[in-house]
Amino acid sequence: MTTKNESDQATIGTKELAALLNIKPQSIYKRLCETKTYWGLTPTKLPNGRLLWPADAIERMKQAQSTKKPALVFADEPLPQTSFMGGFCGNATMGGDA
C-alpha cells in the first residue's frame, strides 16, 4: 500500500519494500539496525514505530549501484597467498590439533 508522508512524498512500508526486493522484512530491519540505513535508504519513522520508505526506493538503489566505480585490479600484481582459513580467521585450523 502506497501512502503519503508529511512531505507529500509517496512512501511504502517495510513489508512492501521487502516484497519488491524479494527478501524478508527482517533483513531490512537488521541492516537498518546495524548501519542506520538500508543500502543508502533512510526511512521516516512514525510515532507508532512504523517505518515508511520512499516509493522509488528500488530506482534509488539501482541508481546508487550504477554510479559506484568498479574496484581496480592490476593483472601484473600477484594475489596474496593465504591458507583457506588463515586469511579470514587468524590462526584457526579446521579440525584436529595444529
Secondary structure, DSSP 8 states (H G I E B T S, - for coil): --EE-TTS-EEEEHHHHHHHHTS-HHHHHHHHHHHSSBTTB--EE-TTS-EEEETTHHHHHHHHHHHS------TTS------TTHHHHTT--SSS--
